[in-house]
Amino acid sequence: MSHARTSTESARLRFARLLKSERLARGISQEDLAELAGLHRTYVGSVERGERNIAVDNMEALANALGLDISDLLSAPAGDVRKSTR
Amino acid sequence: MSHARTSTESARLRFARLLKSERLARGISQEDLAELAGLHRTYVGSVERGERNIAVDNMEALANALGLDISDLLSAPAGDVRKSTR
């Protein structure tokens, strides 16, 4: 089907990676981000390590704390479909 | 900041709306989708009504069951930033 695409990286790990890189790009700590999002620092750390099956409301809170839309933290890497390894 | 954007529709409701529309576009039932995703029919129904704070692993399972990437079910509506009401 025309829409079919699969990613080699799980959505959970993609979110974790993008969250961390966007946080670091802003020069803020996990603690700062946690406070901005109304979450606990250790929780943010575990999300960034991909250890948490984070739910949509918290994903949105973290994105908004960074001034982003949730979709910005889940965007598929360019060419991800054809990537064979990661 | 340059990245700042906010949505008038919560991410949870955006996912719910897009999940339902993509499912209907394929002409499949909630029960079919649930089976494809390995989830329960009533759970899928509650997700489509925005009643569930669904976690990322299940969001990905539902997207993949539709042949989509998770980001396809969370994409911000065009012009959403300037939209004042929904």
Backbone of each chain as nested JSON, in Angstrom:
{
  "chains": [
    {"id": "A", "residues": [
      {"number": 1, "name": "MET", "atoms": {"N": [0.843, -1.2, 0.0], "CA": [0.0, 0.0, 0.0], "C": [0.873, 1.242, 0.0]}},
      {"number": 2, "name": "SER", "atoms": {"N": [0.346, 2.309, -0.506], "CA": [1.182, 3.469, -0.759], "C": [1.728, 4.094, 0.519]}},
      {"number": 3, "name": "HIS", "atoms": {"N": [1.003, 3.938, 1.594], "CA": [1.435, 4.59, 2.817], "C": [2.446, 3.763, 3.613]}},
      {"number": 4, "name": "ALA", "atoms": {"N": [2.632, 2.518, 3.215], "CA": [3.438, 1.634, 4.038], "C": [4.85, 2.156, 4.261]}},
      {"number": 5, "name": "ARG", "atoms": {"N": [5.215, 2.302, 5.519], "CA": [6.613, 2.542, 5.834], "C": [6.915, 2.009, 7.223]}},
      {"number": 6, "name": "THR", "atoms": {"N": [8.066, 1.476, 7.337], "CA": [8.472, 0.946, 8.615], "C": [9.776, 1.597, 9.015]}},
      {"number": 7, "name": "SER", "atoms": {"N": [9.993, 1.698, 10.298], "CA": [11.193, 2.329, 10.813], "C": [12.073, 1.268, 11.457]}},
      {"number": 8, "name": "THR", "atoms": {"N": [13.372, 1.455, 11.344], "CA": [14.283, 0.509, 11.98], "C": [14.488, 0.846, 13.457]}},
      {"number": 9, "name": "GLU", "atoms": {"N": [14.051, 2.032, 13.85], "CA": [14.203, 2.484, 15.238], "C": [12.809, 2.573, 15.843]}},
      {"number": 10, "name": "SER", "atoms": {"N": [12.628, 1.998, 17.024], "CA": [11.299, 2.065, 17.632], "C": [10.919, 3.509, 17.913]}},
      {"number": 11, "name": "ALA", "atoms": {"N": [9.616, 3.748, 17.958], "CA": [9.115, 5.096, 18.246], "C": [9.584, 5.552, 19.622]}},
      {"number": 12, "name": "ARG", "atoms": {"N": [9.645, 4.627, 20.546], "CA": [10.07, 4.953, 21.895], "C": [11.519, 5.476, 21.896]}},
      {"number": 13, "name": "LEU", "atoms": {"N": [12.381, 4.788, 21.159], "CA": [13.793, 5.196, 21.112], "C": [13.986, 6.454, 20.269]}},
      {"number": 14, "name": "ARG", "atoms": {"N": [13.136, 6.606, 19.256], "CA": [13.206, 7.82, 18.44], "C": [12.862, 9.033, 19.296]}},
      {"number": 15, "name": "PHE", "atoms": {"N": [11.789, 8.914, 20.074], "CA": [11.391, 10.007, 20.97], "C": [12.508, 10.301, 21.97]}},
      {"number": 16, "name": "ALA", "atoms": {"N": [13.081, 9.246, 22.543], "CA": [14.151, 9.402, 23.533], "C": [15.336, 10.167, 22.939]}},
      {"number": 17, "name": "ARG", "atoms": {"N": [15.735, 9.768, 21.75], "CA": [16.877, 10.388, 21.088], "C": [16.605, 11.847, 20.754]}},
      {"number": 18, "name": "LEU", "atoms": {"N": [15.433, 12.123, 20.184], "CA": [15.122, 13.5, 19.79], "C": [14.913, 14.392, 21.009]}},
      {"number": 19, "name": "LEU", "atoms": {"N": [14.297, 13.855, 22.055], "CA": [14.108, 14.641, 23.276], "C": [15.457, 15.092, 23.82]}},
      {"number": 20, "name": "LYS", "atoms": {"N": [16.382, 14.14, 23.914], "CA": [17.694, 14.465, 24.457], "C": [18.424, 15.482, 23.572]}},
      {"number": 21, "name": "SER", "atoms": {"N": [18.39, 15.271, 22.265], "CA": [19.135, 16.182, 21.388], "C": [18.532, 17.583, 21.388]}},
      {"number": 22, "name": "GLU", "atoms": {"N": [17.213, 17.674, 21.449], "CA": [16.582, 19.005, 21.485], "C": [16.825, 19.691, 22.834]}},
      {"number": 23, "name": "ARG", "atoms": {"N": [16.838, 18.903, 23.901], "CA": [17.155, 19.483, 25.216], "C": [18.587, 20.012, 25.227]}},
      {"number": 24, "name": "LEU", "atoms": {"N": [19.522, 19.183, 24.75], "CA": [20.925, 19.601, 24.748], "C": [21.144, 20.808, 23.836]}},
      {"number": 25, "name": "ALA", "atoms": {"N": [20.411, 20.853, 22.733], "CA": [20.544, 21.987, 21.802], "C": [20.16, 23.3, 22.484]}},
      {"number": 26, "name": "ARG", "atoms": {"N": [19.313, 23.192, 23.503], "CA": [18.882, 24.388, 24.244], "C": [19.758, 24.644, 25.47]}},
      {"number": 27, "name": "GLY", "atoms": {"N": [20.7, 23.749, 25.704], "CA": [21.6, 23.925, 26.834], "C": [20.929, 23.843, 28.187]}},
      {"number": 28, "name": "ILE", "atoms": {"N": [19.877, 23.034, 28.278], "CA": [19.213, 22.902, 29.575], "C": [19.385, 21.485, 30.122]}},
      {"number": 29, "name": "SER", "atoms": {"N": [19.343, 21.395, 31.432], "CA": [19.555, 20.112, 32.107], "C": [18.268, 19.292, 32.151]}},
      {"number": 30, "name": "GLN", "atoms": {"N": [18.406, 18.008, 32.46], "CA": [17.218, 17.164, 32.649], "C": [16.351, 17.745, 33.757]}},
      {"number": 31, "name": "GLU", "atoms": {"N": [17.007, 18.291, 34.777], "CA": [16.279, 18.858, 35.905], "C": [15.468, 20.074, 35.46]}},
      {"number": 32, "name": "ASP", "atoms": {"N": [16.094, 20.931, 34.649], "CA": [15.382, 22.104, 34.121], "C": [14.169, 21.664, 33.299]}},
      {"number": 33, "name": "LEU", "atoms": {"N": [14.409, 20.704, 32.414], "CA": [13.331, 20.238, 31.549], "C": [12.202, 19.635, 32.376]}},
      {"number": 34, "name": "ALA", "atoms": {"N": [12.58, 18.843, 33.369], "CA": [11.573, 18.215, 34.22], "C": [10.704, 19.279, 34.893]}},
      {"number": 35, "name": "GLU", "atoms": {"N": [11.364, 20.307, 35.392], "CA": [10.611, 21.369, 36.069], "C": [9.674, 22.086, 35.1]}},
      {"number": 36, "name": "LEU", "atoms": {"N": [10.18, 22.375, 33.913], "CA": [9.355, 23.046, 32.897], "C": [8.136, 22.211, 32.512]}},
      {"number": 37, "name": "ALA", "atoms": {"N": [8.315, 20.892, 32.498], "CA": [7.241, 20.002, 32.051], "C": [6.366, 19.52, 33.205]}},
      {"number": 38, "name": "GLY", "atoms": {"N": [6.761, 19.86, 34.441], "CA": [5.986, 19.39, 35.586], "C": [6.169, 17.91, 35.86]}},
      {"number": 39, "name": "LEU", "atoms": {"N": [7.382, 17.411, 35.547], "CA": [7.667, 15.99, 35.761], "C": [8.887, 15.858, 36.672]}},
      {"number": 40, "name": "HIS", "atoms": {"N": [9.189, 14.628, 37.054], "CA": [10.333, 14.411, 37.945], "C": [11.611, 14.208, 37.133]}},
      {"number": 41, "name": "ARG", "atoms": {"N": [12.71, 14.709, 37.667], "CA": [14.004, 14.618, 36.981], "C": [14.39, 13.177, 36.644]}},
      {"number": 42, "name": "THR", "atoms": {"N": [14.189, 12.266, 37.571], "CA": [14.603, 10.882, 37.292], "C": [13.712, 10.257, 36.213]}},
      {"number": 43, "name": "TYR", "atoms": {"N": [12.47, 10.717, 36.155], "CA": [11.563, 10.229, 35.108], "C": [12.058, 10.691, 33.737]}},
      {"number": 44, "name": "VAL", "atoms": {"N": [12.435, 11.959, 33.639], "CA": [12.941, 12.473, 32.358], "C": [14.193, 11.699, 31.936]}},
      {"number": 45, "name": "GLY", "atoms": {"N": [15.051, 11.405, 32.898], "CA": [16.253, 10.637, 32.574], "C": [15.905, 9.263, 32.012]}},
      {"number": 46, "name": "SER", "atoms": {"N": [14.939, 8.601, 32.621], "CA": [14.579, 7.262, 32.142], "C": [13.892, 7.324, 30.784]}},
      {"number": 47, "name": "VAL", "atoms": {"N": [13.158, 8.408, 30.52], "CA": [12.548, 8.585, 29.194], "C": [13.648, 8.766, 28.149]}},
      {"number": 48, "name": "GLU", "atoms": {"N": [14.644, 9.566, 28.473], "CA": [15.743, 9.804, 27.52], "C": [16.567, 8.549, 27.26]}},
      {"number": 49, "name": "ARG", "atoms": {"N": [16.515, 7.603, 28.176], "CA": [17.219, 6.334, 27.948], "C": [16.303, 5.298, 27.286]}},
      {"number": 50, "name": "GLY", "atoms": {"N": [15.086, 5.683, 27.004], "CA": [14.159, 4.767, 26.333], "C": [13.633, 3.683, 27.25]}},
      {"number": 51, "name": "GLU", "atoms": {"N": [13.726, 3.906, 28.55], "CA": [13.299, 2.882, 29.508], "C": [11.808, 2.949, 29.809]}},
      {"number": 52, "name": "ARG", "atoms": {"N": [11.178, 4.055, 29.426], "CA": [9.771, 4.258, 29.776], "C": [8.867, 4.164, 28.562]}},
      {"number": 53, "name": "ASN", "atoms": {"N": [7.779, 3.46, 28.728], "CA": [6.744, 3.428, 27.704], "C": [5.857, 4.651, 27.943]}},
      {"number": 54, "name": "ILE", "atoms": {"N": [6.42, 5.797, 27.644], "CA": [5.802, 7.088, 27.984], "C": [4.467, 7.287, 27.266]}},
      {"number": 55, "name": "ALA", "atoms": {"N": [3.524, 7.877, 27.972], "CA": [2.19, 8.099, 27.407], "C": [2.098, 9.476, 26.761]}},
      {"number": 56, "name": "VAL", "atoms": {"N": [1.093, 9.592, 25.912], "CA": [0.983, 10.754, 25.031], "C": [0.897, 12.084, 25.787]}},
      {"number": 57, "name": "ASP", "atoms": {"N": [0.209, 12.126, 26.907], "CA": [0.084, 13.399, 27.63], "C": [1.457, 13.902, 28.113]}},
      {"number": 58, "name": "ASN", "atoms": {"N": [2.279, 12.981, 28.608], "CA": [3.614, 13.386, 29.065], "C": [4.542, 13.706, 27.898]}},
      {"number": 59, "name": "MET", "atoms": {"N": [4.366, 13.003, 26.782], "CA": [5.152, 13.323, 25.586], "C": [4.86, 14.759, 25.15]}},
      {"number": 60, "name": "GLU", "atoms": {"N": [3.593, 15.104, 25.192], "CA": [3.202, 16.458, 24.8], "C": [3.75, 17.497, 25.784]}},
      {"number": 61, "name": "ALA", "atoms": {"N": [3.707, 17.189, 27.075], "CA": [4.218, 18.121, 28.082], "C": [5.708, 18.384, 27.875]}},
      {"number": 62, "name": "LEU", "atoms": {"N": [6.444, 17.326, 27.557], "CA": [7.885, 17.483, 27.326], "C": [8.15, 18.289, 26.056]}},
      {"number": 63, "name": "ALA", "atoms": {"N": [7.41, 17.994, 25.006], "CA": [7.577, 18.746, 23.756], "C": [7.272, 20.221, 23.984]}},
      {"number": 64, "name": "ASN", "atoms": {"N": [6.168, 20.497, 24.638], "CA": [5.778, 21.891, 24.866], "C": [6.793, 22.625, 25.745]}},
      {"number": 65, "name": "ALA", "atoms": {"N": [7.383, 21.906, 26.699], "CA": [8.398, 22.518, 27.569], "C": [9.609, 22.96, 26.751]}},
      {"number": 66, "name": "LEU", "atoms": {"N": [9.828, 22.3, 25.61], "CA": [10.943, 22.664, 24.721], "C": [10.489, 23.624, 23.622]}},
      {"number": 67, "name": "GLY", "atoms": {"N": [9.228, 24.02, 23.661], "CA": [8.701, 24.914, 22.626], "C": [8.44, 24.195, 21.316]}},
      {"number": 68, "name": "LEU", "atoms": {"N": [8.247, 22.863, 21.409], "CA": [8.056, 22.051, 20.21], "C": [6.676, 21.419, 20.189]}},
      {"number": 69, "name": "ASP", "atoms": {"N": [6.317, 20.928, 19.025], "CA": [5.119, 20.108, 18.892], "C": [5.532, 18.653, 19.086]}},
      {"number": 70, "name": "ILE", "atoms": {"N": [4.635, 17.835, 19.592], "CA": [4.948, 16.419, 19.813], "C": [5.479, 15.757, 18.538]}},
      {"number": 71, "name": "SER", "atoms": {"N": [4.978, 16.172, 17.39], "CA": [5.417, 15.556, 16.137], "C": [6.895, 15.829, 15.857]}},
      {"number": 72, "name": "ASP", "atoms": {"N": [7.414, 16.929, 16.411], "CA": [8.836, 17.234, 16.224], "C": [9.727, 16.206, 16.915]}},
      {"number": 73, "name": "LEU", "atoms": {"N": [9.194, 15.574, 17.953], "CA": [9.981, 14.595, 18.713], "C": [9.717, 13.163, 18.249]}},
      {"number": 74, "name": "LEU", "atoms": {"N": [8.947, 13.028, 17.168], "CA": [8.667, 11.692, 16.626], "C": [8.885, 11.623, 15.131]}},
      {"number": 75, "name": "SER", "atoms": {"N": [9.47, 12.667, 14.583], "CA": [9.635, 12.695, 13.123], "C": [10.613, 11.61, 12.687]}},
      {"number": 76, "name": "ALA", "atoms": {"N": [10.219, 10.899, 11.643], "CA": [11.047, 9.816, 11.118], "C": [12.289, 10.409, 10.465]}},
      {"number": 77, "name": "PRO", "atoms": {"N": [13.45, 9.807, 10.726], "CA": [14.668, 10.286, 10.073], "C": [14.514, 10.215, 8.558]}},
      {"number": 78, "name": "ALA", "atoms": {"N": [15.06, 11.19, 7.855], "CA": [14.997, 11.185, 6.39], "C": [15.642, 9.912, 5.869]}},
      {"number": 79, "name": "GLY", "atoms": {"N": [14.943, 9.258, 4.955], "CA": [15.5, 8.038, 4.372], "C": [15.453, 6.84, 5.297]}},
      {"number": 80, "name": "ASP", "atoms": {"N": [14.702, 6.983, 6.395], "CA": [14.651, 5.904, 7.375], "C": [14.122, 4.6, 6.787]}},
      {"number": 81, "name": "VAL", "atoms": {"N": [13.221, 4.728, 5.812], "CA": [12.606, 3.536, 5.23], "C": [13.636, 2.61, 4.616]}},
      {"number": 82, "name": "ARG", "atoms": {"N": [14.605, 3.19, 3.975], "CA": [15.581, 2.37, 3.268], "C": [16.798, 2.0, 4.114]}},
      {"number": 83, "name": "LYS", "atoms": {"N": [16.845, 2.564, 5.286], "CA": [18.0, 2.296, 6.142], "C": [17.949, 0.855, 6.636]}},
      {"number": 84, "name": "SER", "atoms": {"N": [19.02, 0.128, 6.445], "CA": [18.989, -1.281, 6.822], "C": [19.488, -1.525, 8.245]}},
      {"number": 85, "name": "THR", "atoms": {"N": [20.354, -0.655, 8.713], "CA": [20.842, -0.82, 10.086], "C": [20.838, 0.521, 10.782]}},
      {"number": 86, "name": "ARG", "atoms": {"N": [20.88, 0.463, 12.086], "CA": [20.979, 1.711, 12.858], "C": [21.897, 1.453, 14.032]}}
    ]},
    {"id": "B", "residues": [
      {"number": 1, "name": "MET", "atoms": {"N": [11.255, 31.885, 20.701], "CA": [12.262, 31.019, 20.057], "C": [11.723, 30.507, 18.734]}},
      {"number": 2, "name": "SER", "atoms": {"N": [12.65, 30.221, 17.85], "CA": [12.234, 29.944, 16.473], "C": [11.377, 28.688, 16.335]}},
      {"number": 3, "name": "HIS", "atoms": {"N": [11.595, 27.748, 17.252], "CA": [10.869, 26.492, 17.127], "C": [9.473, 26.529, 17.75]}},
      {"number": 4, "name": "ALA", "atoms": {"N": [9.195, 27.582, 18.481], "CA": [7.969, 27.589, 19.267], "C": [6.719, 27.396, 18.421]}},
      {"number": 5, "name": "ARG", "atoms": {"N": [5.956, 26.393, 18.765], "CA": [4.626, 26.29, 18.186], "C": [3.726, 25.524, 19.143]}},
      {"number": 6, "name": "THR", "atoms": {"N": [2.526, 25.961, 19.196], "CA": [1.58, 25.303, 20.07], "C": [0.365, 24.893, 19.248]}},
      {"number": 7, "name": "SER", "atoms": {"N": [-0.274, 23.853, 19.688], "CA": [-1.437, 23.343, 18.988], "C": [-2.683, 23.609, 19.813]}},
      {"number": 8, "name": "THR", "atoms": {"N": [-3.776, 23.861, 19.138], "CA": [-5.022, 24.083, 19.854], "C": [-5.696, 22.764, 20.2]}},
      {"number": 9, "name": "GLU", "atoms": {"N": [-5.247, 21.667, 19.58], "CA": [-5.828, 20.349, 19.825], "C": [-4.776, 19.525, 20.567]}},
      {"number": 10, "name": "SER", "atoms": {"N": [-5.179, 18.882, 21.643], "CA": [-4.2, 18.087, 22.375], "C": [-3.666, 16.965, 21.493]}},
      {"number": 11, "name": "ALA", "atoms": {"N": [-2.449, 16.529, 21.81], "CA": [-1.834, 15.437, 21.056], "C": [-2.689, 14.171, 21.165]}},
      {"number": 12, "name": "ARG", "atoms": {"N": [-3.29, 13.981, 22.326], "CA": [-4.127, 12.801, 22.535], "C": [-5.322, 12.788, 21.58]}},
      {"number": 13, "name": "LEU", "atoms": {"N": [-5.951, 13.947, 21.455], "CA": [-7.12, 14.04, 20.577], "C": [-6.726, 14.044, 19.104]}},
      {"number": 14, "name": "ARG", "atoms": {"N": [-5.562, 14.586, 18.825], "CA": [-5.074, 14.569, 17.443], "C": [-4.838, 13.12, 17.005]}},
      {"number": 15, "name": "PHE", "atoms": {"N": [-4.177, 12.349, 17.874], "CA": [-3.929, 10.93, 17.577], "C": [-5.257, 10.19, 17.394]}},
      {"number": 16, "name": "ALA", "atoms": {"N": [-6.198, 10.451, 18.294], "CA": [-7.504, 9.791, 18.238], "C": [-8.203, 10.067, 16.899]}},
      {"number": 17, "name": "ARG", "atoms": {"N": [-8.197, 11.331, 16.5], "CA": [-8.86, 11.744, 15.266], "C": [-8.199, 11.115, 14.038]}},
      {"number": 18, "name": "LEU", "atoms": {"N": [-6.857, 11.185, 13.99], "CA": [-6.149, 10.65, 12.827], "C": [-6.231, 9.129, 12.772]}},
      {"number": 19, "name": "LEU", "atoms": {"N": [-6.196, 8.474, 13.924], "CA": [-6.313, 7.015, 13.951], "C": [-7.648, 6.591, 13.347]}},
      {"number": 20, "name": "LYS", "atoms": {"N": [-8.7, 7.254, 13.794], "CA": [-10.031, 6.896, 13.3], "C": [-10.155, 7.175, 11.799]}},
      {"number": 21, "name": "SER", "atoms": {"N": [-9.68, 8.324, 11.36], "CA": [-9.84, 8.662, 9.943], "C": [-9.006, 7.736, 9.056]}},
      {"number": 22, "name": "GLU", "atoms": {"N": [-7.814, 7.38, 9.505], "CA": [-6.986, 6.47, 8.696], "C": [-7.576, 5.058, 8.693]}},
      {"number": 23, "name": "ARG", "atoms": {"N": [-8.16, 4.658, 9.819], "CA": [-8.811, 3.344, 9.868], "C": [-10.006, 3.313, 8.922]}},
      {"number": 24, "name": "LEU", "atoms": {"N": [-10.834, 4.361, 8.998], "CA": [-12.017, 4.407, 8.135], "C": [-11.629, 4.498, 6.661]}},
      {"number": 25, "name": "ALA", "atoms": {"N": [-10.539, 5.197, 6.375], "CA": [-10.076, 5.325, 4.986], "C": [-9.707, 3.964, 4.402]}},
      {"number": 26, "name": "ARG", "atoms": {"N": [-9.362, 3.03, 5.294], "CA": [-9.006, 1.682, 4.845], "C": [-10.205, 0.73, 4.898]}},
      {"number": 27, "name": "GLY", "atoms": {"N": [-11.318, 1.24, 5.38], "CA": [-12.531, 0.431, 5.423], "C": [-12.446, -0.736, 6.387]}},
      {"number": 28, "name": "ILE", "atoms": {"N": [-11.696, -0.564, 7.462], "CA": [-11.62, -1.658, 8.428], "C": [-12.266, -1.247, 9.753]}},
      {"number": 29, "name": "SER", "atoms": {"N": [-12.739, -2.251, 10.459], "CA": [-13.44, -2.021, 11.727], "C": [-12.449, -1.851, 12.879]}},
      {"number": 30, "name": "GLN", "atoms": {"N": [-12.965, -1.343, 14.002], "CA": [-12.135, -1.258, 15.205], "C": [-11.648, -2.655, 15.595]}},
      {"number": 31, "name": "GLU", "atoms": {"N": [-12.517, -3.631, 15.389], "CA": [-12.155, -5.002, 15.745], "C": [-11.011, -5.508, 14.867]}},
      {"number": 32, "name": "ASP", "atoms": {"N": [-11.103, -5.216, 13.557], "CA": [-10.018, -5.611, 12.64], "C": [-8.697, -4.959, 13.059]}},
      {"number": 33, "name": "LEU", "atoms": {"N": [-8.78, -3.657, 13.316], "CA": [-7.571, -2.923, 13.682], "C": [-6.985, -3.468, 14.973]}},
      {"number": 34, "name": "ALA", "atoms": {"N": [-7.868, -3.728, 15.94], "CA": [-7.399, -4.262, 17.221], "C": [-6.652, -5.574, 17.012]}},
      {"number": 35, "name": "GLU", "atoms": {"N": [-7.217, -6.423, 16.17], "CA": [-6.578, -7.722, 15.938], "C": [-5.219, -7.545, 15.259]}},
      {"number": 36, "name": "LEU", "atoms": {"N": [-5.179, -6.648, 14.279], "CA": [-3.916, -6.394, 13.572], "C": [-2.833, -5.866, 14.514]}},
      {"number": 37, "name": "ALA", "atoms": {"N": [-3.273, -5.069, 15.492], "CA": [-2.307, -4.432, 16.398], "C": [-2.048, -5.255, 17.649]}},
      {"number": 38, "name": "GLY", "atoms": {"N": [-2.792, -6.341, 17.824], "CA": [-2.625, -7.153, 19.016], "C": [-3.195, -6.504, 20.27]}},
      {"number": 39, "name": "LEU", "atoms": {"N": [-4.259, -5.719, 20.056], "CA": [-4.894, -5.018, 21.182], "C": [-6.357, -5.423, 21.26]}},
      {"number": 40, "name": "HIS", "atoms": {"N": [-7.047, -4.968, 22.304], "CA": [-8.451, -5.325, 22.468], "C": [-9.353, -4.309, 21.78]}},
      {"number": 41, "name": "ARG", "atoms": {"N": [-10.434, -4.786, 21.211], "CA": [-11.369, -3.937, 20.487], "C": [-11.875, -2.762, 21.319]}},
      {"number": 42, "name": "THR", "atoms": {"N": [-12.237, -3.031, 22.558], "CA": [-12.783, -1.939, 23.375], "C": [-11.7, -0.899, 23.7]}},
      {"number": 43, "name": "TYR", "atoms": {"N": [-10.464, -1.38, 23.784], "CA": [-9.349, -0.462, 24.018], "C": [-9.191, 0.472, 22.819]}},
      {"number": 44, "name": "VAL", "atoms": {"N": [-9.236, -0.079, 21.621], "CA": [-9.106, 0.743, 20.411], "C": [-10.231, 1.778, 20.354]}},
      {"number": 45, "name": "GLY", "atoms": {"N": [-11.422, 1.37, 20.725], "CA": [-12.552, 2.299, 20.74], "C": [-12.304, 3.462, 21.69]}},
      {"number": 46, "name": "SER", "atoms": {"N": [-11.796, 3.147, 22.861], "CA": [-11.558, 4.212, 23.842], "C": [-10.417, 5.129, 23.397]}},
      {"number": 47, "name": "VAL", "atoms": {"N": [-9.435, 4.572, 22.701], "CA": [-8.348, 5.408, 22.158], "C": [-8.916, 6.363, 21.108]}},
      {"number": 48, "name": "GLU", "atoms": {"N": [-9.784, 5.85, 20.255], "CA": [-10.366, 6.699, 19.2], "C": [-11.269, 7.791, 19.771]}},
      {"number": 49, "name": "ARG", "atoms": {"N": [-11.755, 7.593, 20.972], "CA": [-12.563, 8.632, 21.627], "C": [-11.701, 9.558, 22.486]}},
      {"number": 50, "name": "GLY", "atoms": {"N": [-10.4, 9.315, 22.488], "CA": [-9.496, 10.172, 23.258], "C": [-9.583, 9.959, 24.75]}},
      {"number": 51, "name": "GLU", "atoms": {"N": [-10.123, 8.813, 25.146], "CA": [-10.307, 8.538, 26.574], "C": [-9.056, 7.962, 27.234]}},
      {"number": 52, "name": "ARG", "atoms": {"N": [-8.118, 7.513, 26.408], "CA": [-6.936, 6.83, 26.938], "C": [-5.687, 7.68, 26.771]}},
      {"number": 53, "name": "ASN", "atoms": {"N": [-4.906, 7.726, 27.818], "CA": [-3.59, 8.356, 27.75], "C": [-2.638, 7.279, 27.215]}},
      {"number": 54, "name": "ILE", "atoms": {"N": [-2.792, 6.982, 25.935], "CA": [-2.105, 5.854, 25.302], "C": [-0.585, 6.056, 25.308]}},
      {"number": 55, "name": "ALA", "atoms": {"N": [0.124, 4.956, 25.536], "CA": [1.587, 5.006, 25.59], "C": [2.195, 4.722, 24.216]}},
      {"number": 56, "name": "VAL", "atoms": {"N": [3.449, 5.138, 24.095], "CA": [4.115, 5.154, 22.79], "C": [4.181, 3.777, 22.123]}},
      {"number": 57, "name": "ASP", "atoms": {"N": [4.39, 2.723, 22.877], "CA": [4.486, 1.4, 22.246], "C": [3.168, 1.012, 21.566]}},
      {"number": 58, "name": "ASN", "atoms": {"N": [2.044, 1.303, 22.23], "CA": [0.751, 0.98, 21.622], "C": [0.413, 1.924, 20.466]}},
      {"number": 59, "name": "MET", "atoms": {"N": [0.845, 3.172, 20.563], "CA": [0.645, 4.101, 19.446], "C": [1.362, 3.574, 18.206]}},
      {"number": 60, "name": "GLU", "atoms": {"N": [2.57, 3.08, 18.423], "CA": [3.344, 2.551, 17.299], "C": [2.697, 1.283, 16.736]}},
      {"number": 61, "name": "ALA", "atoms": {"N": [2.189, 0.423, 17.62], "CA": [1.542, -0.811, 17.155], "C": [0.324, -0.49, 16.291]}},
      {"number": 62, "name": "LEU", "atoms": {"N": [-0.448, 0.523, 16.702], "CA": [-1.632, 0.908, 15.93], "C": [-1.225, 1.514, 14.585]}},
      {"number": 63, "name": "ALA", "atoms": {"N": [-0.215, 2.371, 14.599], "CA": [0.248, 2.977, 13.35], "C": [0.737, 1.892, 12.386]}},
      {"number": 64, "name": "ASN", "atoms": {"N": [1.548, 0.987, 12.888], "CA": [2.094, -0.064, 12.03], "C": [0.997, -0.975, 11.486]}},
      {"number": 65, "name": "ALA", "atoms": {"N": [-0.036, -1.205, 12.293], "CA": [-1.157, -2.04, 11.837], "C": [-1.863, -1.393, 10.647]}},
      {"number": 66, "name": "LEU", "atoms": {"N": [-1.759, -0.073, 10.545], "CA": [-2.359, 0.654, 9.422], "C": [-1.34, 0.897, 8.308]}},
      {"number": 67, "name": "GLY", "atoms": {"N": [-0.127, 0.375, 8.472], "CA": [0.916, 0.594, 7.472], "C": [1.494, 1.992, 7.527]}},
      {"number": 68, "name": "LEU", "atoms": {"N": [1.364, 2.629, 8.691], "CA": [1.818, 4.01, 8.848], "C": [2.948, 4.098, 9.862]}},
      {"number": 69, "name": "ASP", "atoms": {"N": [3.601, 5.243, 9.843], "CA": [4.575, 5.563, 10.873], "C": [3.833, 6.322, 11.969]}},
      {"number": 70, "name": "ILE", "atoms": {"N": [4.278, 6.204, 13.204], "CA": [3.629, 6.893, 14.318], "C": [3.49, 8.395, 14.044]}},
      {"number": 71, "name": "SER", "atoms": {"N": [4.466, 8.969, 13.367], "CA": [4.419, 10.411, 13.099], "C": [3.242, 10.782, 12.198]}},
      {"number": 72, "name": "ASP", "atoms": {"N": [2.783, 9.824, 11.38], "CA": [1.623, 10.089, 10.514], "C": [0.352, 10.304, 11.337]}},
      {"number": 73, "name": "LEU", "atoms": {"N": [0.307, 9.735, 12.532], "CA": [-0.882, 9.842, 13.382], "C": [-0.767, 10.975, 14.404]}},
      {"number": 74, "name": "LEU", "atoms": {"N": [0.311, 11.752, 14.285], "CA": [0.503, 12.88, 15.2], "C": [0.845, 14.164, 14.46]}},
      {"number": 75, "name": "SER", "atoms": {"N": [0.735, 14.129, 13.135], "CA": [1.137, 15.305, 12.369], "C": [0.204, 16.477, 12.664]}},
      {"number": 76, "name": "ALA", "atoms": {"N": [0.815, 17.616, 12.898], "CA": [0.046, 18.823, 13.203], "C": [-0.704, 19.274, 11.957]}},
      {"number": 77, "name": "PRO", "atoms": {"N": [-1.977, 19.644, 12.117], "CA": [-2.74, 20.15, 10.98], "C": [-2.03, 21.354, 10.37]}},
      {"number": 78, "name": "ALA", "atoms": {"N": [-2.066, 21.473, 9.063], "CA": [-1.447, 22.622, 8.403], "C": [-2.077, 23.901, 8.926]}},
      {"number": 79, "name": "GLY", "atoms": {"N": [-1.242, 24.852, 9.275], "CA": [-1.755, 26.135, 9.752], "C": [-2.289, 26.089, 11.16]}},
      {"number": 80, "name": "ASP", "atoms": {"N": [-1.994, 24.988, 11.857], "CA": [-2.53, 24.817, 13.198], "C": [-2.089, 25.929, 14.146]}},
      {"number": 81, "name": "VAL", "atoms": {"N": [-0.895, 26.446, 13.908], "CA": [-0.358, 27.464, 14.8], "C": [-1.256, 28.696, 14.871]}},
      {"number": 82, "name": "ARG", "atoms": {"N": [-1.778, 29.062, 13.716], "CA": [-2.563, 30.295, 13.665], "C": [-4.055, 30.069, 13.915]}},
      {"number": 83, "name": "LYS", "atoms": {"N": [-4.43, 28.831, 14.011], "CA": [-5.841, 28.531, 14.213], "C": [-6.266, 28.95, 15.621]}},
      {"number": 84, "name": "SER", "atoms": {"N": [-7.315, 29.707, 15.713], "CA": [-7.698, 30.195, 17.039], "C": [-8.709, 29.289, 17.727]}},
      {"number": 85, "name": "THR", "atoms": {"N": [-9.5, 28.605, 16.94], "CA": [-10.468, 27.682, 17.534], "C": [-10.449, 26.379, 16.764]}},
      {"number": 86, "name": "ARG", "atoms": {"N": [-10.979, 25.358, 17.394], "CA": [-11.108, 24.068, 16.722], "C": [-12.418, 23.464, 17.146]}}
    ]}
  ]
}
